[in-house]
């Protein structure tokens, strides 16, 4: 290991803005099961599939249906 490192020519990480943030969420069992079944079909982890779906909602500016909420 060197005593000193030279970072003068280092480059900022271009993917730093795309880093993911860990969160804890409560989801209905049927939601998890749906994405786990989809995971088995596609070979993609169900957490990744949930993230992809939510990202698609963000990009298309999809709003949730809140008609079930009582006044």
Phi, psi and omega in degrees: 000137180284153176285331182215143179243148179255111180254016184295334180254017181287157182241138178295141181297116181288346181261004184301326180288341183264006180295148182268155179244131180282134177224161174247128182228147172262126181231152176296148179301322182295329177293312180298315180298319179301311182288331175291321176295317177297324178297317180297325180285323188262338184080012179255136181305141185297329178295322178293319179297318177298316179297317179299318179295315180295322177296321176298320177297318179297312183295326180268002179056039179288131177257143179290153176278111184254022181293341181282346182285130179280149178284000000 
